[in-house]
Amino acid sequence: MDVVIIGGGEAGARVAHELHTAGWEGTVTLVGEEYRPVYERPPLSKNVLLDEIPEAVEPYRGGRLDVPGLTLRPGERAEAIDVGARSVRLAGGEDLRFDRLVLATGARARTVPGLPGNVPVLRTWDEALALRSALTGGGHLLVIGAGMIGMEVAASARTRGLQVSVVEVADRAMGRAVPAPVAAEMVARHEAEGVSLRLSTTVASLTRESGQWRARLEDGEELLVDHVLACVGTAPDTDLARTAGIEVDDGVVVDQQMRTSAPGVWAVGDCVSGPVAVLGRRQRLESWRMAHDQAVTAAASIRGEEPEHAAVPWFWSDQYDLSLQVSGMAVAARTWLERPEPDGSTLHLGLDDAGRVVCAAGVGRAAIAKDVRAAERIISSGAVLDPAELVDPTVRLKALARR
Ligand SMILES: Cc1cc2nc3c(=O)[nH]c(=O)nc-3n(C[C@H](O)[C@H](O)[C@H](O)COP(=O)(O)OP(=O)(O)OC[C@H]3O[C@@H](n4cnc5c(N)ncnc54)[C@H](O)[C@@H]3O)c2cc1C
């Protein structure tokens, strides 16, 4: 049985690794258009910009993917899939035959409509290096988009001593994935650090002027800055799937085993739209752990097991010395509870109409991390618990989760 995986990011590489460690007897070929060995993206907006890590973080360094039966094809782009003939055409014209195919093509950073195409974005190691080198010179950075990555870059640049402005078209930072009070806590820290955040407006035009950028905002304000970065979200890389006739709806549509509409084809990571139990519907989710968990599920399914991907979504974000964690889905919550934590921080618990805990979020370190983990088990169980107990710091969440 030959497996071909398209995309050498977290999700694709994890499928390869899982198949190998489970003793897959066929061949596995990992085709990735980036020329680098597999690397982690989360540090790109944080530690890399702060010079804390000079090298890309390579989870499989030391030859962990250099094993018999597994072929890595970095720097190779898959151009087309023939589902019927079970083959993948590479850019060089070579056809790779497969019995099982995994799409792990991830997502691409969106550009801002109406602005020049050369406005930098941040998705790859090379883009992170270019941004780091630009920030080394100091000056004023304009970040377009106050999502998670935009705010992480703002924190890193401010920590480096740059003047930082952030422009966001919505009326709040960090979107609907983060509960409003938690986002407000992060924003307050940015403001205390001197970041200037403009909400409910966007950049209407951007022009080069003597080595700088002149940004005219929708409300007429003009900013003359040294660096610009567009952080306006991503578009899933679904072209291959679409042209192969595989169902796509925002992302490549998958079931709970990460199987696509085409027999013998799985999809994982940022490129998929899959069932999210806590939402009760499909959704594309972009987080490191989602990519990891989906890959584990897909590998088990390819091996012929019957796994069900029911993991609760979870992501983190580090800005300054603050660590934000969100488990579950904030958009599923109708009411919110506040649970005081022993370190003075607050855990926000979102309940749906039926009173089930559907989201847990907070800013902090050990205490929040522990309780978000416990809340994750409560979210996963779908249990309705007594709100008075949920907010009572003398009642351990771990004990409630065990119930
Ligand atoms: C700057 C940054 C910071 C982040 N920080 C966090 C964080 O703090 N917390 C968190 O939870 N998540 C974070 N994430 C998100 C997380 O990194 C992603 O969810 C994860 O990388 C998704 O992995 P993936 O393998 O699906 O996609 P990707 O990592 O995008 O990998 C897809 C790969 O497929 C390749 N590819 C695409 N098409 C083809 C083709 N036709 N042929 C060959 N190869 C192809 C692409 O070049 C790419 O290398 C961050 C992401 C970024 C960009």
The ligand as an SDF file (V2000), in Angstrom:
LIG
                    3D

 53 58  0  0  0  0  0  0  0  0999 V2000
    2.9680   32.9380   12.2500 C   0  0  0  0  0  0  0  0  0  0  0  0
    2.0770   31.8470   12.7690 C   0  0  0  0  0  0  0  0  0  0  0  0
    1.9080   31.6900   14.1420 C   0  0  0  0  0  0  0  0  0  0  0  0
    1.0660   30.7030   14.6370 C   0  0  0  0  0  0  0  0  0  0  0  0
    0.9100   30.5970   15.9840 N   0  0  0  0  0  0  0  0  0  0  0  0
    0.0730   29.6520   16.4910 C   0  0  0  0  0  0  0  0  0  0  0  0
   -0.1290   29.5410   17.8990 C   0  0  0  0  0  0  0  0  0  0  0  0
    0.4430   30.2850   18.6930 O   0  0  0  0  0  0  0  0  0  0  0  0
   -0.9930   28.5990   18.3440 N   0  0  0  0  0  0  0  0  0  0  0  0
   -1.6530   27.7380   17.5040 C   0  0  0  0  0  0  0  0  0  0  0  0
   -2.4290   26.9000   17.9690 O   0  0  0  0  0  0  0  0  0  0  0  0
   -1.4670   27.8070   16.1650 N   0  0  0  0  0  0  0  0  0  0  0  0
   -0.6350   28.7480   15.6390 C   0  0  0  0  0  0  0  0  0  0  0  0
   -0.4530   28.8510   14.2770 N   0  0  0  0  0  0  0  0  0  0  0  0
   -1.2200   27.9370   13.3910 C   0  0  0  0  0  0  0  0  0  0  0  0
   -0.4990   26.6330   13.1240 C   0  0  0  0  0  0  0  0  0  0  0  0
    0.8530   26.8440   12.8690 O   0  0  0  0  0  0  0  0  0  0  0  0
   -1.1780   25.9760   11.9180 C   0  0  0  0  0  0  0  0  0  0  0  0
   -2.5060   25.6740   12.3000 O   0  0  0  0  0  0  0  0  0  0  0  0
   -0.4550   24.7190   11.4530 C   0  0  0  0  0  0  0  0  0  0  0  0
    0.8360   25.0540   10.9860 O   0  0  0  0  0  0  0  0  0  0  0  0
   -1.2350   24.0480   10.3180 C   0  0  0  0  0  0  0  0  0  0  0  0
   -0.4730   23.0130    9.7860 O   0  0  0  0  0  0  0  0  0  0  0  0
   -0.7820   22.4410    8.3280 P   0  0  0  0  0  0  0  0  0  0  0  0
    0.1990   21.3370    8.1160 O   0  0  0  0  0  0  0  0  0  0  0  0
   -2.2140   22.1710    8.1470 O   0  0  0  0  0  0  0  0  0  0  0  0
   -0.4730   23.6430    7.3060 O   0  0  0  0  0  0  0  0  0  0  0  0
    0.8990   24.3200    6.9170 P   0  0  0  0  0  0  0  0  0  0  0  0
    1.7880   24.4150    8.0990 O   0  0  0  0  0  0  0  0  0  0  0  0
    0.5440   25.5660    6.1900 O   0  0  0  0  0  0  0  0  0  0  0  0
    1.5720   23.2930    5.8750 O   0  0  0  0  0  0  0  0  0  0  0  0
    1.0910   23.0970    4.5750 C   0  0  0  0  0  0  0  0  0  0  0  0
    2.2680   22.8580    3.6660 C   0  0  0  0  0  0  0  0  0  0  0  0
    1.7860   22.3670    2.4130 O   0  0  0  0  0  0  0  0  0  0  0  0
    2.5600   22.9490    1.3760 C   0  0  0  0  0  0  0  0  0  0  0  0
    1.7910   22.8330    0.1280 N   0  0  0  0  0  0  0  0  0  0  0  0
    0.6420   23.4860   -0.2060 C   0  0  0  0  0  0  0  0  0  0  0  0
    0.2470   23.1360   -1.4550 N   0  0  0  0  0  0  0  0  0  0  0  0
    1.1610   22.2410   -1.9060 C   0  0  0  0  0  0  0  0  0  0  0  0
    1.2950   21.5160   -3.1360 C   0  0  0  0  0  0  0  0  0  0  0  0
    0.4050   21.6400   -4.1180 N   0  0  0  0  0  0  0  0  0  0  0  0
    2.3500   20.6980   -3.2850 N   0  0  0  0  0  0  0  0  0  0  0  0
    3.2710   20.5400   -2.2870 C   0  0  0  0  0  0  0  0  0  0  0  0
    3.1780   21.2000   -1.1000 N   0  0  0  0  0  0  0  0  0  0  0  0
    2.1410   22.0390   -0.9290 C   0  0  0  0  0  0  0  0  0  0  0  0
    2.7550   24.3710    1.8650 C   0  0  0  0  0  0  0  0  0  0  0  0
    3.8190   24.9970    1.2120 O   0  0  0  0  0  0  0  0  0  0  0  0
    3.0430   24.1260    3.3520 C   0  0  0  0  0  0  0  0  0  0  0  0
    4.4120   23.8980    3.5750 O   0  0  0  0  0  0  0  0  0  0  0  0
    0.3780   29.8290   13.7480 C   0  0  0  0  0  0  0  0  0  0  0  0
    0.5540   29.9850   12.3580 C   0  0  0  0  0  0  0  0  0  0  0  0
    1.3890   30.9840   11.8780 C   0  0  0  0  0  0  0  0  0  0  0  0
    1.5370   31.1610   10.3870 C   0  0  0  0  0  0  0  0  0  0  0  0
  1  2  1  0
  2  3  1  0
  2 52  2  0
  3  4  2  0
  4  5  1  0
  4 50  1  0
  5  6  2  0
  6  7  1  0
  6 13  1  0
  7  8  2  0
  7  9  1  0
  9 10  1  0
 10 11  2  0
 10 12  1  0
 12 13  2  0
 13 14  1  0
 14 15  1  0
 14 50  1  0
 15 16  1  0
 16 17  1  0
 16 18  1  0
 18 19  1  0
 18 20  1  0
 20 21  1  0
 20 22  1  0
 22 23  1  0
 23 24  1  0
 24 25  2  0
 24 26  1  0
 24 27  1  0
 27 28  1  0
 28 29  2  0
 28 30  1  0
 28 31  1  0
 31 32  1  0
 32 33  1  0
 33 34  1  0
 33 48  1  0
 34 35  1  0
 35 36  1  0
 35 46  1  0
 36 37  1  0
 36 45  1  0
 37 38  2  0
 38 39  1  0
 39 40  1  0
 39 45  2  0
 40 41  1  0
 40 42  2  0
 42 43  1  0
 43 44  2  0
 44 45  1  0
 46 47  1  0
 46 48  1  0
 48 49  1  0
 50 51  2  0
 51 52  1  0
 52 53  1  0
M  END
$$$$
